Amino acid sequence: MKSEITTKRGFTIVEILVVLVIISILVIGSVPFIGRAQADARDDRREADIAIITAALERYYQDNGEYPSAQGSSVINTYWSTTADSSWEYLRDQLVPKYIDELPSDPSGETGKAAISTGLAYDYYANGWTYCGKAVRQMYLLAYNFENRERKVTLIGECSTNVLGPYGGSSNHRVARDNT
């Protein structure tokens, strides 16, 4: 009887190590791109959130003839509401559910540092004094920051007298309503 020897072919340790090194290089090289893509997605959400908040503020203005007040921030000062602390709830109480189903917060979830000082938050101010030459609560400022994009300032209306902002590196959306 003839004995047959079967040889099993497999991978050598060197081949396995080469494959692992190549995979490691690819993974390490893609990490910055993944982080950038996530930051871009959060920036997209910020732009969408600001549009939603702006629409709710305008509906509030149509019904009340003024913008909702802001107050309670311990991070900025008591004349602001921000997602950087619990004062955002004050604005939420004025807008939800009549003007908006849910008031968005910055997608980073960062607390303790306001957008007007380069934090990742949404900050809201409705003038308690005369800014931009407008009467009390006839203008507002929404400040927010991008992680991965250039600063963007959107001004609606005239604001040449006693200008409020823009602040630091923050992106701003400011409305100075004409009282005519």
Secondary structure, DSSP 8 states (H G I E B T S, - for coil): ------------HHHHHHHHHHHHHHHHHHHHHHHHHHHHHHHHHHHHHHHHHHHHHHHHHHHHSS-------SSS-TT-EETTSTTHHHHHHHHTTTT-SS----TT---SS-GGGT-SS-EEEE-SS-BTTB-TTSEEEEEE--SSS---EEEES---SS-----TT-EEEEEE----
